[in-house]
Amino acid sequence: MARVDNTESSLAAGQRVFGRYFLTRTLGAGGMGVVWLAHDRVLEQPVALKFIAPHLIADHHEVERLKTETRRSLKLAHPNIVRIHDFIQTPQGAAVAMEYVDGWSLWSLKVDKPRQIFSVAELEPWIRDLCAALEYAHNEARIVHRDIKPANLILNSRGQIKVTDFGLSRDIQHGPVIDVAQPPIVGTDWYMSPQQWTGEPPAVADDIYSIGATIYELLTGKPPFYEGDVFAQLQEVVPPSMTDRLFEFGVSDPTIPLMWEETIAACLAKDATRRPRSAREVAMRLGLQPL
């Protein structure tokens, strides 16, 4: 097998890795490593290979955490969730093999919009898909995502949303966090609930907050808090309504329905008990039926 150093410079199109995969082209890169489109010669289908960065592979605890997360994600089988196939580790490197989605993230699509905002009508089917995926993850697999954001929502060629990157997912807990080796604060600052920021046990309410922050950004162009001391604002400041935010940004004709304003405000409540209790409830409050 060809050597895999998990650095972008050591990988090339046409290269065979892990015995069965032939690299096609890069799809992106992040803190965990580079992602390649590859062809699986065993299953004869395209897959996405997320190569784990060398500094992470060198950390035994990090590798075990990634293996645990992959095993957890294998439980997820839903049409609106990117399917995880395997965690591959050899002396030459490591990667996560997952379903390849032919499409673009909502963040990428937003950037190309004239005002960098979507309309409610555009979002309705996508948010229905998102809520259906999370309702399944929460109730059937007992998993919370913990990093819902526009960049992790992929619109495929059939107009269907696929939720990706369950890499920070955790089992739903009802007691204190006992894994002291795991850093308590994980996620993306602008979309994390106050409870997630302070390291409280994973809960459905965290994902509900992130749904609200995500919709807020897709309709206004920015998340509720996006500059300055985000943590302090998250604890102390109530964000403006989406209509008021659009006026601030110079949009003279915002058309956000009252039920959307009220539902997103509820999702963003600082007290987790005041948020909708489920993704299904979010969808119902938005008038999106059925899941």
Protein Blocks (a to p, Z undefined) as FASTA:
>chain_A
ZZdehiaklpcehiagehlaccfbdcbdcfkbccdddddfklopadddddddfklmmpmk
lmmmmmmmmmmmmmpccfkbccdfbdcddfkbccddddddddddfklmmmmpmnlpacfk
lmmmmmmmmmmmmmmmmmmnopafklacfklpccdfkopacdehillgccddfbdcfblm
bcfbgcjfklccfklmnopacdfklmmmmmmmmmmmmmnopafblghjfklmmmmpccdd
fklmmmmnopabbccdfklmmmmmmmmpmblklpcfbfklmmmmnopacZZ
